[in-house]
Amino acid sequence: MLTQKQETFCLNLFKGMSQREAWIQAGYSSKYSPAVIDVNACRMANTNKIKLRLGELNQKTEDKSVATVLERKQKLTEIIRDDYKSPITAKEKVTATTELNKMEKVYTETPTIFIEKVEINARDKIESAIARLALRAGEKEDNTGSE
């Protein structure tokens, strides 16, 4: 349950005010420096109960003319299964499958990069560290190329 000030803070954020302005307009003290107000407003905005309330407010404003996630998934599935009213090309089926997989987070969207650990002492020059790393990379290529 939110206090009246917290509810007003949420409504102010929902209206598009900055966190600082929402904080002050909600009745919280404005006698502090802007930096302190920003920190306090940011902390409050990131609490679970404030995030939940903002989510509730956003749900209430959803337009009935906008397809829900479930409706979009159902449409894409109709395309994939050839249940759609008009003829569907193979390319459209692949595109629908790709979009559905993205919605279901089947694909990882960020590549994984592995970097070997190289120890660099404070006295080392950067060129020396790069040379050692290049040497190690060359050794790995030699080992993988001979297999």
Summary of the structure (lengths in Angstrom):
residues: 147
radius of gyration: 27.0
end to end distance: 64.6
largest distance: 71.8
contacts: 299
relative contact order: 0.07
helix: 61%
strand: 0%
